[in-house]
Amino acid sequence: MNKFLAFLLMLLVISTSQAARPLSALSVQQRYSKIFATLGVVCKCCDGSGGECSSTWTQPCSQPHLKCLPWKLH
């Protein structure tokens, strides 16, 4: 599992270092969520009322509320 997390971190670093233009935090989060989904990782933002989670969001999701886990663990 540690190799998997290291791979995701490496992918994140590489993709952010090659950004051609600055993007809003929301579009970056949604873009990474879609990239991770192709790798079998599901991202959800859990900052709704009562801690409700959603796989799509309209406002930037703060770090402690963004949950990305392999699809088998959701």
PQR file of N, CA, C, O and H, with PARSE charges and radii, in Angstrom:
ATOM      1  N   MET A   1       0.818  -1.191   0.000 -0.4000 1.5000
ATOM      2  CA  MET A   1       0.000   0.000   0.000 -0.0000 2.0000
ATOM      3  C   MET A   1       0.867   1.261   0.000  0.5500 1.7000
ATOM      4  O   MET A   1       0.489   2.271  -0.594 -0.5500 1.4000
ATOM      5  N   ASN A   2       2.030   1.210   0.664 -0.4000 1.5000
ATOM      6  CA  ASN A   2       2.915   2.372   0.698 -0.0000 2.0000
ATOM      7  C   ASN A   2       3.441   2.720  -0.685  0.5500 1.7000
ATOM      8  O   ASN A   2       3.607   3.898  -0.998 -0.5500 1.4000
ATOM      9  H   ASN A   2       2.337   0.391   1.147  0.4000 1.0000
ATOM     10  N   LYS A   3       3.707   1.711  -1.526 -0.4000 1.5000
ATOM     11  CA  LYS A   3       4.159   1.971  -2.888 -0.0000 2.0000
ATOM     12  C   LYS A   3       3.062   2.670  -3.676  0.5500 1.7000
ATOM     13  O   LYS A   3       3.343   3.551  -4.488 -0.5500 1.4000
ATOM     14  H   LYS A   3       3.572   0.753  -1.271  0.4000 1.0000
ATOM     15  N   PHE A   4       1.814   2.280  -3.439 -0.4000 1.5000
ATOM     16  CA  PHE A   4       0.674   2.906  -4.122 -0.0000 2.0000
ATOM     17  C   PHE A   4       0.573   4.380  -3.742  0.5500 1.7000
ATOM     18  O   PHE A   4       0.383   5.223  -4.618 -0.5500 1.4000
ATOM     19  H   PHE A   4       1.586   1.565  -2.779  0.4000 1.0000
ATOM     20  N   LEU A   5       0.693   4.708  -2.466 -0.4000 1.5000
ATOM     21  CA  LEU A   5       0.627   6.102  -2.029 -0.0000 2.0000
ATOM     22  C   LEU A   5       1.812   6.899  -2.559  0.5500 1.7000
ATOM     23  O   LEU A   5       1.658   8.064  -2.926 -0.5500 1.4000
ATOM     24  H   LEU A   5       0.847   4.024  -1.754  0.4000 1.0000
ATOM     25  N   ALA A   6       2.980   6.293  -2.602 -0.4000 1.5000
ATOM     26  CA  ALA A   6       4.156   6.969  -3.158 -0.0000 2.0000
ATOM     27  C   ALA A   6       3.954   7.255  -4.639  0.5500 1.7000
ATOM     28  O   ALA A   6       4.342   8.316  -5.128 -0.5500 1.4000
ATOM     29  H   ALA A   6       3.105   5.347  -2.304  0.4000 1.0000
ATOM     30  N   PHE A   7       3.347   6.309  -5.357 -0.4000 1.5000
ATOM     31  CA  PHE A   7       3.048   6.515  -6.772 -0.0000 2.0000
ATOM     32  C   PHE A   7       2.079   7.675  -6.957  0.5500 1.7000
ATOM     33  O   PHE A   7       2.281   8.510  -7.838 -0.5500 1.4000
ATOM     34  H   PHE A   7       3.032   5.447  -4.961  0.4000 1.0000
ATOM     35  N   LEU A   8       1.035   7.739  -6.144 -0.4000 1.5000
ATOM     36  CA  LEU A   8       0.072   8.835  -6.248 -0.0000 2.0000
ATOM     37  C   LEU A   8       0.724  10.177  -5.941  0.5500 1.7000
ATOM     38  O   LEU A   8       0.444  11.170  -6.611 -0.5500 1.4000
ATOM     39  H   LEU A   8       0.871   7.060  -5.428  0.4000 1.0000
ATOM     40  N   LEU A   9       1.576  10.211  -4.948 -0.4000 1.5000
ATOM     41  CA  LEU A   9       2.282  11.443  -4.613 -0.0000 2.0000
ATOM     42  C   LEU A   9       3.189  11.870  -5.759  0.5500 1.7000
ATOM     43  O   LEU A   9       3.241  13.051  -6.103 -0.5500 1.4000
ATOM     44  H   LEU A   9       1.803   9.404  -4.403  0.4000 1.0000
ATOM     45  N   MET A  10       3.898  10.924  -6.347 -0.4000 1.5000
ATOM     46  CA  MET A  10       4.770  11.232  -7.476 -0.0000 2.0000
ATOM     47  C   MET A  10       3.950  11.755  -8.657  0.5500 1.7000
ATOM     48  O   MET A  10       4.358  12.712  -9.316 -0.5500 1.4000
ATOM     49  H   MET A  10       3.856   9.965  -6.068  0.4000 1.0000
ATOM     50  N   LEU A  11       2.810  11.142  -8.925 -0.4000 1.5000
ATOM     51  CA  LEU A  11       1.931  11.590 -10.000 -0.0000 2.0000
ATOM     52  C   LEU A  11       1.446  13.006  -9.740  0.5500 1.7000
ATOM     53  O   LEU A  11       1.392  13.824 -10.658 -0.5500 1.4000
ATOM     54  H   LEU A  11       2.479  10.365  -8.389  0.4000 1.0000
ATOM     55  N   LEU A  12       1.098  13.294  -8.519 -0.4000 1.5000
ATOM     56  CA  LEU A  12       0.638  14.625  -8.149 -0.0000 2.0000
ATOM     57  C   LEU A  12       1.733  15.668  -8.347  0.5500 1.7000
ATOM     58  O   LEU A  12       1.467  16.745  -8.883 -0.5500 1.4000
ATOM     59  H   LEU A  12       1.141  12.629  -7.773  0.4000 1.0000
ATOM     60  N   VAL A  13       2.946  15.370  -7.928 -0.4000 1.5000
ATOM     61  CA  VAL A  13       4.063  16.304  -8.063 -0.0000 2.0000
ATOM     62  C   VAL A  13       4.382  16.552  -9.534  0.5500 1.7000
ATOM     63  O   VAL A  13       4.592  17.695  -9.940 -0.5500 1.4000
ATOM     64  H   VAL A  13       3.162  14.495  -7.493  0.4000 1.0000
ATOM     65  N   ILE A  14       4.418  15.504 -10.320 -0.4000 1.5000
ATOM     66  CA  ILE A  14       4.730  15.650 -11.746 -0.0000 2.0000
ATOM     67  C   ILE A  14       3.662  16.456 -12.455  0.5500 1.7000
ATOM     68  O   ILE A  14       3.977  17.335 -13.258 -0.5500 1.4000
ATOM     69  H   ILE A  14       4.247  14.576  -9.990  0.4000 1.0000
ATOM     70  N   SER A  15       2.401  16.168 -12.170 -0.4000 1.5000
ATOM     71  CA  SER A  15       1.328  16.871 -12.877 -0.0000 2.0000
ATOM     72  C   SER A  15       1.246  18.341 -12.468  0.5500 1.7000
ATOM     73  O   SER A  15       0.877  19.178 -13.291 -0.5500 1.4000
ATOM     74  H   SER A  15       2.145  15.454 -11.518  0.4000 1.0000
ATOM     75  N   THR A  16       1.580  18.677 -11.223 -0.4000 1.5000
ATOM     76  CA  THR A  16       1.542  20.085 -10.816 -0.0000 2.0000
ATOM     77  C   THR A  16       2.746  20.842 -11.348  0.5500 1.7000
ATOM     78  O   THR A  16       2.648  22.045 -11.590 -0.5500 1.4000
ATOM     79  H   THR A  16       1.880  17.997 -10.554  0.4000 1.0000
ATOM     80  N   SER A  17       3.867  20.183 -11.537 -0.4000 1.5000
ATOM     81  CA  SER A  17       5.057  20.869 -12.035 -0.0000 2.0000
ATOM     82  C   SER A  17       4.946  21.193 -13.519  0.5500 1.7000
ATOM     83  O   SER A  17       5.690  22.038 -14.017 -0.5500 1.4000
ATOM     84  H   SER A  17       3.947  19.206 -11.341  0.4000 1.0000
ATOM     85  N   GLN A  18       4.037  20.544 -14.232 -0.4000 1.5000
ATOM     86  CA  GLN A  18       3.892  20.764 -15.659 -0.0000 2.0000
ATOM     87  C   GLN A  18       2.667  21.603 -15.998  0.5500 1.7000
ATOM     88  O   GLN A  18       2.259  21.650 -17.159 -0.5500 1.4000
ATOM     89  H   GLN A  18       3.432  19.858 -13.827  0.4000 1.0000
ATOM     90  N   ALA A  19       2.076  22.259 -15.019 -0.4000 1.5000
ATOM     91  CA  ALA A  19       0.886  23.082 -15.274 -0.0000 2.0000
ATOM     92  C   ALA A  19       1.283  24.275 -16.141  0.5500 1.7000
ATOM     93  O   ALA A  19       2.245  24.979 -15.835 -0.5500 1.4000
ATOM     94  H   ALA A  19       2.407  22.221 -14.076  0.4000 1.0000
ATOM     95  N   ALA A  20       0.536  24.498 -17.226 -0.4000 1.5000
ATOM     96  CA  ALA A  20       0.849  25.573 -18.155 -0.0000 2.0000
ATOM     97  C   ALA A  20       0.300  26.912 -17.693  0.5500 1.7000
ATOM     98  O   ALA A  20       0.855  27.961 -18.023 -0.5500 1.4000
ATOM     99  H   ALA A  20      -0.245  23.926 -17.474  0.4000 1.0000
ATOM    100  N   ARG A  21      -0.789  26.882 -16.929 -0.4000 1.5000
ATOM    101  CA  ARG A  21      -1.388  28.124 -16.463 -0.0000 2.0000
ATOM    102  C   ARG A  21      -1.992  27.893 -15.085  0.5500 1.7000
ATOM    103  O   ARG A  21      -2.367  26.768 -14.754 -0.5500 1.4000
ATOM    104  H   ARG A  21      -1.239  26.030 -16.661  0.4000 1.0000
ATOM    105  N   PRO A  22      -2.089  28.940 -14.286 -0.5600 1.5000
ATOM    106  CA  PRO A  22      -2.683  28.760 -12.959  0.2800 2.0000
ATOM    107  C   PRO A  22      -4.173  28.472 -13.069  0.5500 1.7000
ATOM    108  O   PRO A  22      -4.870  29.042 -13.908 -0.5500 1.4000
ATOM    109  N   LEU A  23      -4.644  27.588 -12.218 -0.4000 1.5000
ATOM    110  CA  LEU A  23      -6.058  27.224 -12.190 -0.0000 2.0000
ATOM    111  C   LEU A  23      -6.625  27.505 -10.810  0.5500 1.7000
ATOM    112  O   LEU A  23      -5.879  27.579  -9.834 -0.5500 1.4000
ATOM    113  H   LEU A  23      -4.078  27.125 -11.536  0.4000 1.0000
ATOM    114  N   SER A  24      -7.908  27.660 -10.724 -0.4000 1.5000
ATOM    115  CA  SER A  24      -8.527  27.856  -9.418 -0.0000 2.0000
ATOM    116  C   SER A  24      -8.403  26.565  -8.615  0.5500 1.7000
ATOM    117  O   SER A  24      -8.225  25.487  -9.181 -0.5500 1.4000
ATOM    118  H   SER A  24      -8.514  27.601 -11.517  0.4000 1.0000
ATOM    119  N   ALA A  25      -8.497  26.681  -7.301 -0.4000 1.5000
ATOM    120  CA  ALA A  25      -8.386  25.502  -6.429 -0.0000 2.0000
ATOM    121  C   ALA A  25      -9.471  24.493  -6.751  0.5500 1.7000
ATOM    122  O   ALA A  25      -9.231  23.287  -6.693 -0.5500 1.4000
ATOM    123  H   ALA A  25      -8.642  27.557  -6.841  0.4000 1.0000
ATOM    124  N   LEU A  26     -10.661  24.967  -7.089 -0.4000 1.5000
ATOM    125  CA  LEU A  26     -11.765  24.060  -7.386 -0.0000 2.0000
ATOM    126  C   LEU A  26     -11.472  23.236  -8.626  0.5500 1.7000
ATOM    127  O   LEU A  26     -11.645  22.018  -8.609 -0.5500 1.4000
ATOM    128  H   LEU A  26     -10.856  25.946  -7.136  0.4000 1.0000
ATOM    129  N   SER A  27     -11.033  23.876  -9.701 -0.4000 1.5000
ATOM    130  CA  SER A  27     -10.788  23.124 -10.932 -0.0000 2.0000
ATOM    131  C   SER A  27      -9.622  22.153 -10.762  0.5500 1.7000
ATOM    132  O   SER A  27      -9.637  21.072 -11.349 -0.5500 1.4000
ATOM    133  H   SER A  27     -10.893  24.866  -9.715  0.4000 1.0000
ATOM    134  N   VAL A  28      -8.622  22.514  -9.976 -0.4000 1.5000
ATOM    135  CA  VAL A  28      -7.496  21.620  -9.723 -0.0000 2.0000
ATOM    136  C   VAL A  28      -7.979  20.398  -8.948  0.5500 1.7000
ATOM    137  O   VAL A  28      -7.628  19.269  -9.291 -0.5500 1.4000
ATOM    138  H   VAL A  28      -8.609  23.393  -9.499  0.4000 1.0000
ATOM    139  N   GLN A  29      -8.777  20.613  -7.912 -0.4000 1.5000
ATOM    140  CA  GLN A  29      -9.285  19.488  -7.127 -0.0000 2.0000
ATOM    141  C   GLN A  29     -10.151  18.572  -7.977  0.5500 1.7000
ATOM    142  O   GLN A  29     -10.024  17.350  -7.901 -0.5500 1.4000
ATOM    143  H   GLN A  29      -9.062  21.530  -7.634  0.4000 1.0000
ATOM    144  N   GLN A  30     -11.029  19.150  -8.783 -0.4000 1.5000
ATOM    145  CA  GLN A  30     -11.901  18.333  -9.632 -0.0000 2.0000
ATOM    146  C   GLN A  30     -11.075  17.576 -10.664  0.5500 1.7000
ATOM    147  O   GLN A  30     -11.369  16.421 -10.971 -0.5500 1.4000
ATOM    148  H   GLN A  30     -11.133  20.143  -8.845  0.4000 1.0000
ATOM    149  N   ARG A  31     -10.030  18.228 -11.207 -0.4000 1.5000
ATOM    150  CA  ARG A  31      -9.180  17.570 -12.208 -0.0000 2.0000
ATOM    151  C   ARG A  31      -8.456  16.392 -11.583  0.5500 1.7000
ATOM    152  O   ARG A  31      -8.430  15.308 -12.165 -0.5500 1.4000
ATOM    153  H   ARG A  31      -9.790  19.167 -10.958  0.4000 1.0000
ATOM    154  N   TYR A  32      -7.865  16.584 -10.405 -0.4000 1.5000
ATOM    155  CA  TYR A  32      -7.171  15.479  -9.738 -0.0000 2.0000
ATOM    156  C   TYR A  32      -8.135  14.370  -9.357  0.5500 1.7000
ATOM    157  O   TYR A  32      -7.791  13.191  -9.429 -0.5500 1.4000
ATOM    158  H   TYR A  32      -7.886  17.465  -9.932  0.4000 1.0000
ATOM    159  N   SER A  33      -9.328  14.740  -8.957 -0.4000 1.5000
ATOM    160  CA  SER A  33     -10.329  13.737  -8.615 -0.0000 2.0000
ATOM    161  C   SER A  33     -10.615  12.843  -9.819  0.5500 1.7000
ATOM    162  O   SER A  33     -10.741  11.627  -9.672 -0.5500 1.4000
ATOM    163  H   SER A  33      -9.608  15.698  -8.900  0.4000 1.0000
ATOM    164  N   LYS A  34     -10.716  13.433 -11.002 -0.4000 1.5000
ATOM    165  CA  LYS A  34     -10.971  12.654 -12.221 -0.0000 2.0000
ATOM    166  C   LYS A  34      -9.765  11.797 -12.592  0.5500 1.7000
ATOM    167  O   LYS A  34      -9.927  10.659 -13.033 -0.5500 1.4000
ATOM    168  H   LYS A  34     -10.613  14.420 -11.121  0.4000 1.0000
ATOM    169  N   ILE A  35      -8.555  12.332 -12.418 -0.4000 1.5000
ATOM    170  CA  ILE A  35      -7.342  11.559 -12.716 -0.0000 2.0000
ATOM    171  C   ILE A  35      -7.246  10.372 -11.770  0.5500 1.7000
ATOM    172  O   ILE A  35      -6.978   9.251 -12.201 -0.5500 1.4000
ATOM    173  H   ILE A  35      -8.423  13.256 -12.060  0.4000 1.0000
ATOM    174  N   PHE A  36      -7.465  10.614 -10.480 -0.4000 1.5000
ATOM    175  CA  PHE A  36      -7.395   9.525  -9.506 -0.0000 2.0000
ATOM    176  C   PHE A  36      -8.462   8.473  -9.768  0.5500 1.7000
ATOM    177  O   PHE A  36      -8.230   7.287  -9.534 -0.5500 1.4000
ATOM    178  H   PHE A  36      -7.683  11.524 -10.129  0.4000 1.0000
ATOM    179  N   ALA A  37      -9.639   8.895 -10.254 -0.4000 1.5000
ATOM    180  CA  ALA A  37     -10.715   7.942 -10.546 -0.0000 2.0000
ATOM    181  C   ALA A  37     -10.277   6.948 -11.617  0.5500 1.7000
ATOM    182  O   ALA A  37     -10.666   5.781 -11.571 -0.5500 1.4000
ATOM    183  H   ALA A  37      -9.828   9.858 -10.444  0.4000 1.0000
ATOM    184  N   THR A  38      -9.474   7.393 -12.580 -0.4000 1.5000
ATOM    185  CA  THR A  38      -8.984   6.469 -13.612 -0.0000 2.0000
ATOM    186  C   THR A  38      -8.018   5.449 -13.025  0.5500 1.7000
ATOM    187  O   THR A  38      -7.788   4.398 -13.623 -0.5500 1.4000
ATOM    188  H   THR A  38      -9.157   8.341 -12.618  0.4000 1.0000
ATOM    189  N   LEU A  39      -7.450   5.749 -11.860 -0.4000 1.5000
ATOM    190  CA  LEU A  39      -6.529   4.830 -11.185 -0.0000 2.0000
ATOM    191  C   LEU A  39      -7.234   3.987 -10.122  0.5500 1.7000
ATOM    192  O   LEU A  39      -6.586   3.224  -9.406 -0.5500 1.4000
ATOM    193  H   LEU A  39      -7.637   6.602 -11.374  0.4000 1.0000
ATOM    194  N   GLY A  40      -8.540   4.120 -10.018 -0.4000 1.5000
ATOM    195  CA  GLY A  40      -9.297   3.345  -9.042 -0.0000 2.0000
ATOM    196  C   GLY A  40      -9.410   4.009  -7.685  0.5500 1.7000
ATOM    197  O   GLY A  40      -9.748   3.352  -6.701 -0.5500 1.4000
ATOM    198  H   GLY A  40      -9.067   4.739 -10.599  0.4000 1.0000
ATOM    199  N   VAL A  41      -9.130   5.311  -7.618 -0.4000 1.5000
ATOM    200  CA  VAL A  41      -9.218   6.055  -6.364 -0.0000 2.0000
ATOM    201  C   VAL A  41     -10.422   6.989  -6.443  0.5500 1.7000
ATOM    202  O   VAL A  41     -10.569   7.738  -7.409 -0.5500 1.4000
ATOM    203  H   VAL A  41      -8.855   5.844  -8.418  0.4000 1.0000
ATOM    204  N   VAL A  42     -11.278   6.943  -5.430 -0.4000 1.5000
ATOM    205  CA  VAL A  42     -12.475   7.784  -5.403 -0.0000 2.0000
ATOM    206  C   VAL A  42     -12.259   8.916  -4.403  0.5500 1.7000
ATOM    207  O   VAL A  42     -11.916   8.676  -3.246 -0.5500 1.4000
ATOM    208  H   VAL A  42     -11.159   6.334  -4.645  0.4000 1.0000
ATOM    209  N   CYS A  43     -12.466  10.164  -4.866 -0.4000 1.5000
ATOM    210  CA  CYS A  43     -12.325  11.328  -3.993 -0.0000 2.0000
ATOM    211  C   CYS A  43     -13.692  11.902  -3.674  0.5500 1.7000
ATOM    212  O   CYS A  43     -14.546  12.033  -4.551 -0.5500 1.4000
ATOM    213  H   CYS A  43     -12.745  10.358  -5.807  0.4000 1.0000
ATOM    214  N   LYS A  44     -13.888  12.242  -2.407 -0.4000 1.5000
ATOM    215  CA  LYS A  44     -15.135  12.850  -1.960 -0.0000 2.0000
ATOM    216  C   LYS A  44     -14.815  14.013  -1.031  0.5500 1.7000
ATOM    217  O   LYS A  44     -13.829  13.989  -0.294 -0.5500 1.4000
ATOM    218  H   LYS A  44     -13.194  12.135  -1.695  0.4000 1.0000
ATOM    219  N   CYS A  45     -15.664  15.025  -1.084 -0.4000 1.5000
ATOM    220  CA  CYS A  45     -15.542  16.164  -0.182 -0.0000 2.0000
ATOM    221  C   CYS A  45     -16.600  15.997   0.900  0.5500 1.7000
ATOM    222  O   CYS A  45     -17.793  15.930   0.607 -0.5500 1.4000
ATOM    223  H   CYS A  45     -16.464  15.045  -1.683  0.4000 1.0000
ATOM    224  N   CYS A  46     -16.158  15.930   2.148 -0.4000 1.5000
ATOM    225  CA  CYS A  46     -17.066  15.669   3.276 -0.0000 2.0000
ATOM    226  C   CYS A  46     -17.221  16.912   4.148  0.5500 1.7000
ATOM    227  O   CYS A  46     -17.010  16.849   5.359 -0.5500 1.4000
ATOM    228  H   CYS A  46     -15.189  15.984   2.387  0.4000 1.0000
ATOM    229  N   ASP A  47     -17.591  18.046   3.538 -0.4000 1.5000
ATOM    230  CA  ASP A  47     -17.782  19.261   4.321 -0.0000 2.0000
ATOM    231  C   ASP A  47     -19.230  19.754   4.280  0.5500 1.7000
ATOM    232  O   ASP A  47     -19.502  20.915   4.585 -0.5500 1.4000
ATOM    233  H   ASP A  47     -17.763  18.097   2.554  0.4000 1.0000
ATOM    234  N   GLY A  48     -20.155  18.872   3.905 -0.4000 1.5000
ATOM    235  CA  GLY A  48     -21.571  19.237   3.892 -0.0000 2.0000
ATOM    236  C   GLY A  48     -22.127  19.312   5.297  0.5500 1.7000
ATOM    237  O   GLY A  48     -21.427  19.014   6.265 -0.5500 1.4000
ATOM    238  H   GLY A  48     -19.934  17.928   3.657  0.4000 1.0000
ATOM    239  N   SER A  49     -23.369  19.703   5.410 -0.4000 1.5000
ATOM    240  CA  SER A  49     -24.004  19.779   6.729 -0.0000 2.0000
ATOM    241  C   SER A  49     -24.042  18.386   7.345  0.5500 1.7000
ATOM    242  O   SER A  49     -24.492  17.431   6.713 -0.5500 1.4000
ATOM    243  H   SER A  49     -23.938  19.945   4.624  0.4000 1.0000
ATOM    244  N   GLY A  50     -23.577  18.280   8.555 -0.4000 1.5000
ATOM    245  CA  GLY A  50     -23.525  16.992   9.242 -0.0000 2.0000
ATOM    246  C   GLY A  50     -22.418  16.089   8.731  0.5500 1.7000
ATOM    247  O   GLY A  50     -22.442  14.887   8.996 -0.5500 1.4000
ATOM    248  H   GLY A  50     -23.212  19.056   9.069  0.4000 1.0000
ATOM    249  N   GLY A  51     -21.440  16.638   7.998 -0.4000 1.5000
ATOM    250  CA  GLY A  51     -20.338  15.835   7.487 -0.0000 2.0000
ATOM    251  C   GLY A  51     -20.688  15.003   6.271  0.5500 1.7000
ATOM    252  O   GLY A  51     -20.004  14.022   5.979 -0.5500 1.4000
ATOM    253  H   GLY A  51     -21.421  17.614   7.783  0.4000 1.0000
ATOM    254  N   GLU A  52     -21.753  15.377   5.546 -0.4000 1.5000
ATOM    255  CA  GLU A  52     -22.160  14.635   4.361 -0.0000 2.0000
ATOM    256  C   GLU A  52     -21.069  14.709   3.294  0.5500 1.7000
ATOM    257  O   GLU A  52     -20.409  15.736   3.135 -0.5500 1.4000
ATOM    258  H   GLU A  52     -22.309  16.174   5.783  0.4000 1.0000
ATOM    259  N   CYS A  53     -20.892  13.616   2.573 -0.4000 1.5000
ATOM    260  CA  CYS A  53     -19.863  13.536   1.535 -0.0000 2.0000
ATOM    261  C   CYS A  53     -20.487  13.557   0.146  0.5500 1.7000
ATOM    262  O   CYS A  53     -21.590  13.053  -0.068 -0.5500 1.4000
ATOM    263  H   CYS A  53     -21.428  12.782   2.702  0.4000 1.0000
ATOM    264  N   SER A  54     -19.755  14.151  -0.793 -0.4000 1.5000
ATOM    265  CA  SER A  54     -20.204  14.201  -2.178 -0.0000 2.0000
ATOM    266  C   SER A  54     -19.002  14.005  -3.092  0.5500 1.7000
ATOM    267  O   SER A  54     -17.905  14.478  -2.796 -0.5500 1.4000
ATOM    268  H   SER A  54     -18.859  14.560  -0.620  0.4000 1.0000
ATOM    269  N   SER A  55     -19.213  13.304  -4.207 -0.4000 1.5000
ATOM    270  CA  SER A  55     -18.120  13.084  -5.154 -0.0000 2.0000
ATOM    271  C   SER A  55     -17.957  14.266  -6.105  0.5500 1.7000
ATOM    272  O   SER A  55     -16.987  14.311  -6.863 -0.5500 1.4000
ATOM    273  H   SER A  55     -20.105  12.920  -4.448  0.4000 1.0000
ATOM    274  N   THR A  56     -18.883  15.220  -6.081 -0.4000 1.5000
ATOM    275  CA  THR A  56     -18.745  16.470  -6.840 -0.0000 2.0000
ATOM    276  C   THR A  56     -19.004  17.618  -5.884  0.5500 1.7000
ATOM    277  O   THR A  56     -19.798  17.493  -4.952 -0.5500 1.4000
ATOM    278  H   THR A  56     -19.671  15.183  -5.465  0.4000 1.0000
ATOM    279  N   TRP A  57     -18.325  18.749  -6.121 -0.4000 1.5000
ATOM    280  CA  TRP A  57     -18.506  19.891  -5.248 -0.0000 2.0000
ATOM    281  C   TRP A  57     -18.332  21.173  -6.037  0.5500 1.7000
ATOM    282  O   TRP A  57     -17.682  21.185  -7.082 -0.5500 1.4000
ATOM    283  H   TRP A  57     -17.681  18.851  -6.878  0.4000 1.0000
ATOM    284  N   THR A  58     -18.926  22.274  -5.527 -0.4000 1.5000
ATOM    285  CA  THR A  58     -18.905  23.553  -6.232 -0.0000 2.0000
ATOM    286  C   THR A  58     -17.985  24.569  -5.568  0.5500 1.7000
ATOM    287  O   THR A  58     -17.637  25.573  -6.190 -0.5500 1.4000
ATOM    288  H   THR A  58     -19.454  22.265  -4.678  0.4000 1.0000
ATOM    289  N   GLN A  59     -17.591  24.338  -4.347 -0.4000 1.5000
ATOM    290  CA  GLN A  59     -16.669  25.208  -3.611 -0.0000 2.0000
ATOM    291  C   GLN A  59     -15.383  24.424  -3.358  0.5500 1.7000
ATOM    292  O   GLN A  59     -15.414  23.196  -3.286 -0.5500 1.4000
ATOM    293  H   GLN A  59     -17.874  23.522  -3.842  0.4000 1.0000
ATOM    294  N   PRO A  60     -14.247  25.126  -3.221 -0.5600 1.5000
ATOM    295  CA  PRO A  60     -13.022  24.392  -2.878  0.2800 2.0000
ATOM    296  C   PRO A  60     -13.203  23.594  -1.581  0.5500 1.7000
ATOM    297  O   PRO A  60     -13.800  24.081  -0.621 -0.5500 1.4000
ATOM    298  N   CYS A  61     -12.695  22.399  -1.566 -0.4000 1.5000
ATOM    299  CA  CYS A  61     -12.826  21.514  -0.413 -0.0000 2.0000
ATOM    300  C   CYS A  61     -11.541  21.615   0.410  0.5500 1.7000
ATOM    301  O   CYS A  61     -10.452  21.388  -0.116 -0.5500 1.4000
ATOM    302  H   CYS A  61     -12.210  22.003  -2.345  0.4000 1.0000
ATOM    303  N   SER A  62     -11.659  21.953   1.695 -0.4000 1.5000
ATOM    304  CA  SER A  62     -10.478  22.099   2.537 -0.0000 2.0000
ATOM    305  C   SER A  62      -9.831  20.731   2.783  0.5500 1.7000
ATOM    306  O   SER A  62     -10.505  19.702   2.734 -0.5500 1.4000
ATOM    307  H   SER A  62     -12.544  22.137   2.123  0.4000 1.0000
ATOM    308  N   GLN A  63      -8.543  20.728   3.043 -0.4000 1.5000
ATOM    309  CA  GLN A  63      -7.740  19.511   3.141 -0.0000 2.0000
ATOM    310  C   GLN A  63      -8.307  18.454   4.094  0.5500 1.7000
ATOM    311  O   GLN A  63      -8.384  17.290   3.700 -0.5500 1.4000
ATOM    312  H   GLN A  63      -7.995  21.564   3.083  0.4000 1.0000
ATOM    313  N   PRO A  64      -8.705  18.789   5.316 -0.5600 1.5000
ATOM    314  CA  PRO A  64      -9.167  17.695   6.182  0.2800 2.0000
ATOM    315  C   PRO A  64     -10.494  17.088   5.720  0.5500 1.7000
ATOM    316  O   PRO A  64     -10.864  16.003   6.170 -0.5500 1.4000
ATOM    317  N   HIS A  65     -11.211  17.770   4.832 -0.4000 1.5000
ATOM    318  CA  HIS A  65     -12.511  17.276   4.390 -0.0000 2.0000
ATOM    319  C   HIS A  65     -12.435  16.506   3.072  0.5500 1.7000
ATOM    320  O   HIS A  65     -13.412  15.864   2.686 -0.5500 1.4000
ATOM    321  H   HIS A  65     -10.911  18.651   4.466  0.4000 1.0000
ATOM    322  N   LEU A  66     -11.313  16.554   2.384 -0.4000 1.5000
ATOM    323  CA  LEU A  66     -11.155  15.849   1.118 -0.0000 2.0000
ATOM    324  C   LEU A  66     -10.645  14.439   1.398  0.5500 1.7000
ATOM    325  O   LEU A  66      -9.548  14.261   1.928 -0.5500 1.4000
ATOM    326  H   LEU A  66     -10.520  17.075   2.698  0.4000 1.0000
ATOM    327  N   LYS A  67     -11.441  13.449   1.043 -0.4000 1.5000
ATOM    328  CA  LYS A  67     -11.114  12.050   1.305 -0.0000 2.0000
ATOM    329  C   LYS A  67     -10.927  11.328  -0.020  0.5500 1.7000
ATOM    330  O   LYS A  67     -11.846  11.289  -0.839 -0.5500 1.4000
ATOM    331  H   LYS A  67     -12.332  13.594   0.612  0.4000 1.0000
ATOM    332  N   CYS A  68      -9.754  10.758  -0.238 -0.4000 1.5000
ATOM    333  CA  CYS A  68      -9.460   9.984  -1.442 -0.0000 2.0000
ATOM    334  C   CYS A  68      -8.997   8.596  -1.014  0.5500 1.7000
ATOM    335  O   CYS A  68      -7.959   8.443  -0.370 -0.5500 1.4000
ATOM    336  H   CYS A  68      -9.008  10.789   0.428  0.4000 1.0000
ATOM    337  N   LEU A  69      -9.781   7.594  -1.382 -0.4000 1.5000
ATOM    338  CA  LEU A  69      -9.482   6.218  -1.001 -0.0000 2.0000
ATOM    339  C   LEU A  69      -9.663   5.296  -2.201  0.5500 1.7000
ATOM    340  O   LEU A  69     -10.401   5.631  -3.128 -0.5500 1.4000
ATOM    341  H   LEU A  69     -10.624   7.718  -1.905  0.4000 1.0000
ATOM    342  N   PRO A  70      -9.001   4.136  -2.200 -0.5600 1.5000
ATOM    343  CA  PRO A  70      -9.261   3.165  -3.258  0.2800 2.0000
ATOM    344  C   PRO A  70     -10.745   2.806  -3.284  0.5500 1.7000
ATOM    345  O   PRO A  70     -11.385   2.742  -2.234 -0.5500 1.4000
ATOM    346  N   TRP A  71     -11.287   2.575  -4.454 -0.4000 1.5000
ATOM    347  CA  TRP A  71     -12.728   2.370  -4.603 -0.0000 2.0000
ATOM    348  C   TRP A  71     -13.254   1.224  -3.739  0.5500 1.7000
ATOM    349  O   TRP A  71     -14.430   1.244  -3.374 -0.5500 1.4000
ATOM    350  H   TRP A  71     -10.768   2.627  -5.307  0.4000 1.0000
ATOM    351  N   LYS A  72     -12.457   0.251  -3.406 -0.4000 1.5000
ATOM    352  CA  LYS A  72     -12.903  -0.875  -2.586 -0.0000 2.0000
ATOM    353  C   LYS A  72     -13.182  -0.468  -1.146  0.5500 1.7000
ATOM    354  O   LYS A  72     -13.933  -1.150  -0.449 -0.5500 1.4000
ATOM    355  H   LYS A  72     -11.502   0.235  -3.703  0.4000 1.0000
ATOM    356  N   LEU A  73     -12.586   0.639  -0.685 -0.4000 1.5000
ATOM    357  CA  LEU A  73     -12.758   1.053   0.701 -0.0000 2.0000
ATOM    358  C   LEU A  73     -13.900   2.040   0.907  0.5500 1.7000
ATOM    359  O   LEU A  73     -14.203   2.390   2.048 -0.5500 1.4000
ATOM    360  H   LEU A  73     -11.976   1.193  -1.251  0.4000 1.0000
ATOM    361  N   HIS A  74     -14.538   2.497  -0.161 -0.4000 1.5000
ATOM    362  CA  HIS A  74     -15.641   3.457  -0.021 -0.0000 2.0000
ATOM    363  C   HIS A  74     -16.922   2.754   0.273  0.5500 1.7000
ATOM    364  O   HIS A  74     -17.959   3.399   0.424 -0.5500 1.4000
ATOM    365  H   HIS A  74     -14.292   2.213  -1.087  0.4000 1.0000
TER
END
